[in-house]
Amino acid sequence: MRADKHDDLVDTAGWLRLPNVDRLPEVIESGLKSTSIWTAPLALRARYDIWRQGGRRVYPGWATYDDITPRLVEYGVEVVPYRIDVAAFWRYVDECGYRQMAYWEGGRARAGTEKWLEHFVSIDLLRPRPSEVFVDVASCSSPFPDILRQRWGCRTYRQDWSYPPGRNDDRIGGDAAALPLPAEFADGLTLHCSFEHFEGDRDARFLHEAARILRPGGRLCILPLYTNWSYCTQTDLAAWHLHRPELERDALVCVASNWGEVHGRFYDPTHFVERILGCLGRLRLRLYRVENYLEVAADCYLRFAAVFTRT
């Protein structure tokens, strides 16, 4: 599949427009086509760098966000349709004061509304209760822990690799797959547009860690959960000055210009079974298929949300 096959998926600023699945049956059926690193239409230096980081196949373009739920249902995954209450979402935005926040420039930055939507849906799915303990994983500068504390009365913590190592008041620094927290510490864990950035085996190791940290009945919400008919790692070579990603030999490396991130994982059915279903342990998975995300805003892309419950 040539790179220009999907030129219509990228807007004038170079950002991915996640398409309606029903409009692209050829993508859904076949997935992205790859070439070997050394025959890819990329600069020699780029090919060499990708090879050094573990890549062996490449696609010079963006990964598509495919609906693989029919195959997942065959593996026993519970898939539930979910509709956003759009009016309730906008009330939530106004009541929380997102437009007055520096976070995503008060919604003016690209995909700002998507970030608000992820917060809203995770709250709707998890139903936090007063005094419950929540950890927002890969939180960075998100206002989400403050909103949970102020509006829902939860005890909240924020975790991010950029924080000082260890636990310092409400901040937890270090690797999300090895949290410095005792067993059965939390009632809830949230990840907003972050799980896809967990390189190597950190996705599987994080699920084991979540099962350890959550109390019985505790919930983990991961959204969005990215899927494709091909197992993909999306990367922007221009962002490699920040960090060189750990690429996998069996993943198709999608080189996405102007994306701004070094690593984003898209699960195909086989790897979803291996890396998610195979690591559940005491967790029970329910996958929500969001039916009306485009009714919120044209740049929203929250297609799937995963909720894991500790048994």
C-alpha positions in Angstrom: 0.0 0.0 0.0 1.6 3.3 -1.1 2.0 6.2 1.3 -0.3 8.3 -0.8 -3.1 5.8 -0.4 -4.0 7.5 2.8 -3.2 11.1 2.1 -6.8 11.9 2.8 -6.4 10.8 6.4 -4.0 13.7 7.2 -5.3 17.3 7.5 -3.4 20.4 6.2 -1.5 20.7 9.5 -0.2 17.1 9.1 -2.4 15.7 12.0 -4.1 12.4 11.7 -7.9 12.4 11.1 -9.1 9.2 12.5 -11.7 8.0 9.9 -15.1 6.4 10.2 -14.4 2.7 10.0 -17.2 2.1 7.6 -15.7 4.4 5.0 -12.4 2.5 4.7 -13.2 -1.2 4.3 -10.0 -1.8 2.4 -8.0 -0.6 5.4 -10.0 -2.7 7.8 -9.6 -5.9 5.8 -5.9 -5.8 5.0 -4.2 -3.5 7.5 -1.1 -1.4 6.6 1.4 -2.8 4.1 5.0 -2.7 5.0 8.4 -2.7 3.4 11.8 -3.7 4.9 13.7 -0.9 6.6 16.4 -0.9 3.9 14.0 -0.5 1.0 11.8 2.2 2.6 11.5 5.6 1.0 13.3 7.3 3.9 16.6 8.9 4.3 19.5 6.4 4.9 20.1 7.9 8.3 16.5 7.4 9.3 16.6 3.8 8.1 19.8 3.2 10.0 18.4 4.8 13.2 15.2 2.7 13.0 17.2 -0.5 12.5 19.4 0.3 15.5 16.3 0.8 17.7 14.9 -2.6 16.7 12.7 -1.9 13.7 12.7 -4.2 10.8 9.6 -3.2 8.8 8.3 0.3 8.0 5.3 2.2 6.6 6.0 5.8 5.7 2.8 7.3 7.1 0.2 7.3 9.9 -1.3 4.3 11.5 -5.0 4.0 11.1 -7.3 3.4 14.1 -9.2 0.3 13.1 -12.1 -1.5 14.8 -10.9 -5.0 15.5 -13.7 -5.8 18.0 -15.3 -8.5 15.9 -12.1 -10.5 16.2 -11.7 -9.7 19.9 -15.2 -10.9 20.6 -14.2 -14.3 19.2 -11.5 -14.4 21.9 -14.1 -13.8 24.6 -13.6 -10.0 25.1 -16.7 -8.3 26.4 -17.4 -5.4 24.0 -20.1 -2.9 25.1 -21.5 0.0 23.0 -21.3 3.3 24.7 -22.8 6.7 23.8 -21.5 10.0 25.2 -24.1 12.2 26.8 -23.0 15.3 24.8 -25.0 17.8 26.7 -23.7 16.4 30.0 -20.1 16.6 28.6 -20.4 20.3 27.8 -21.9 21.0 31.3 -18.9 19.2 32.8 -16.5 21.3 30.8 -18.1 24.5 31.9 -18.5 23.5 35.6 -14.8 22.4 35.8 -13.6 25.6 34.1 -11.5 23.9 31.4 -11.6 26.9 29.1 -9.9 29.0 31.8 -7.1 26.6 32.3 -3.6 26.7 30.7 -4.1 22.9 30.0 -4.2 22.5 26.2 -4.5 26.3 26.0 -8.1 26.2 27.3 -9.1 23.9 24.4 -7.6 26.0 21.7 -4.7 23.6 21.1 -5.2 20.7 18.7 -7.3 17.9 20.3 -7.9 19.9 23.4 -11.6 18.9 23.4 -10.5 15.3 23.0 -8.5 15.6 26.3 -11.5 17.0 28.1 -13.7 14.2 26.7 -11.3 11.5 27.9 -11.5 12.9 31.5 -15.3 13.0 31.3 -15.7 9.5 29.9 -13.3 8.0 32.5 -15.4 9.6 35.3 -18.6 8.3 33.7 -17.2 4.8 33.5 -15.5 4.6 36.9 -18.1 6.4 39.0 -15.7 7.7 41.6 -17.0 7.9 45.2 -15.9 10.2 48.0 -12.8 9.1 49.9 -11.8 6.6 47.2 -8.1 6.7 46.3 -7.3 7.4 42.7 -3.9 7.5 40.9 -3.7 9.3 37.5 -0.9 7.5 35.7 1.3 9.5 33.3 -0.5 12.6 34.6 2.2 15.2 33.7 0.4 18.6 34.1 -3.2 17.2 33.8 -5.9 18.9 36.0 -7.7 15.6 36.3 -6.5 14.6 39.8 -7.5 18.1 41.1 -11.0 17.7 39.5 -11.5 14.3 41.1 -10.5 15.7 44.5 -12.4 18.9 44.4 -15.6 17.8 42.7 -15.9 14.1 43.7 -14.1 14.2 47.1 -11.5 11.5 46.2 -8.0 11.2 47.6 -5.8 11.7 44.5 -2.2 11.1 43.4 -0.5 11.9 40.1 2.2 9.7 38.6 4.7 10.6 35.8 8.2 9.6 34.8 9.1 13.3 34.7 8.5 13.7 38.5 11.3 13.2 41.0 11.7 9.5 41.8 9.7 8.0 44.6 6.6 9.2 46.3 6.6 12.9 47.3 3.3 14.0 48.8 0.7 13.5 46.0 3.3 13.0 43.3 4.8 9.6 42.3 7.8 9.6 40.1 9.4 6.8 38.1 8.3 3.9 35.9 4.5 3.2 35.9 5.3 -0.5 35.6 7.1 -0.4 38.9 5.2 1.9 41.2 6.5 2.6 44.7 3.1 1.8 46.2 1.9 -0.9 48.6 -0.5 -3.7 47.5 -4.2 -2.8 47.4 -3.4 0.9 47.7 -5.9 2.4 45.2 -9.6 2.1 44.3 -9.0 3.5 40.8 -6.2 4.1 38.2 -6.7 6.3 35.1 -4.6 6.6 32.0 -5.6 9.2 29.5 -3.9 8.9 26.1 -0.8 7.4 27.7 -0.8 3.6 27.6 0.2 3.5 24.0 3.5 5.2 24.9 4.6 2.3 27.2 7.5 0.9 25.4 8.9 -2.7 25.4 7.0 -5.0 27.8 5.8 -2.1 30.0 2.2 -2.5 28.8 2.1 -6.1 30.1 4.1 -5.3 33.2 1.8 -2.3 34.0 -1.3 -4.6 34.0 0.4 -6.9 36.5 1.3 -3.8 38.6 -2.3 -2.6 38.4 -3.6 -5.9 39.7 -1.3 -5.6 42.6 -2.1 -2.0 43.5 -5.9 -2.1 43.1 -8.1 -3.2 45.9 -10.7 -5.9 45.3 -13.4 -4.1 43.2 -11.0 -1.4 42.2 -11.1 -0.2 38.6 -8.5 0.7 35.9 -9.6 2.9 33.0 -7.4 3.1 29.9 -8.5 5.4 27.1 -8.2 5.6 24.2 -7.1 2.1 23.5 -5.6 2.0 20.0 -6.0 -0.9 17.6 -5.1 -1.7 14.0 -5.3 -4.8 11.8 -1.5 -4.7 11.7 0.6 -4.6 14.9 2.1 -1.0 14.7 4.4 1.3 16.5 3.9 4.9 15.4 6.8 7.3 15.7 7.9 10.8 14.6 11.6 10.8 13.8 11.7 14.5 14.5 10.9 13.8 18.2 13.8 11.4 18.7 16.0 14.2 20.1 13.8 13.9 23.2 14.1 10.1 23.5 15.0 7.2 21.3 12.1 4.6 21.5 12.5 0.9 22.0 11.1 -0.6 18.8 9.9 -4.2 18.5 11.0 -6.5 15.6 7.5 -7.8 15.0 5.9 -4.4 14.9 5.3 -2.3 11.8 7.0 1.0 12.3 4.7 3.8 11.0 6.8 7.0 10.5 4.3 9.8 11.1 5.6 13.3 10.4 4.5 16.2 12.6 3.0 13.8 15.2 5.4 15.0 17.9 5.7 11.7 19.9 8.3 8.9 19.7 6.2 5.9 20.5 2.5 4.9 20.1 1.4 1.2 20.1 -1.6 0.0 18.0 -2.7 -3.6 18.9 -3.7 -6.1 16.4 -5.9 -9.1 17.5 -2.9 -11.4 18.1 -0.9 -9.0 20.2 -4.0 -7.9 22.1 -4.5 -11.5 23.1 -0.9 -11.9 24.0 -0.1 -8.6 25.8 -3.5 -7.7 27.3 -5.7 -10.8 27.7 -2.6 -12.9 28.6 -1.7 -10.5 31.4 -5.0 -9.9 33.1 -4.4 -12.1 36.2 -7.0 -10.9 38.7 -8.3 -8.2 36.3 -11.5 -8.5 34.4 -11.8 -6.6 31.1 -14.7 -4.8 29.5 -14.1 -2.9 26.3 -16.4 0.1 25.5 -16.9 1.0 21.8 -17.7 4.7 21.7 -20.4 5.3 19.1 -20.7 9.1 18.9 -17.4 10.7 19.6 -17.6 12.9 16.5 -20.8 14.4 17.9 -18.6 16.2 20.4 -16.1 17.7 18.0 -14.6 17.0 14.6 -11.1 16.4 16.1 -12.2 13.9 18.7 -11.1 10.3 18.3 -12.1 8.4 21.5 -13.2 5.2 19.8 -12.4 2.7 22.5 -12.1 2.8 26.3 -11.0 -0.2 28.4 -12.1 -0.8 32.0 -10.4 -3.4 34.1 -11.9 -4.5 37.4 -9.9 -6.2 40.1 -11.6 -9.4 41.3 
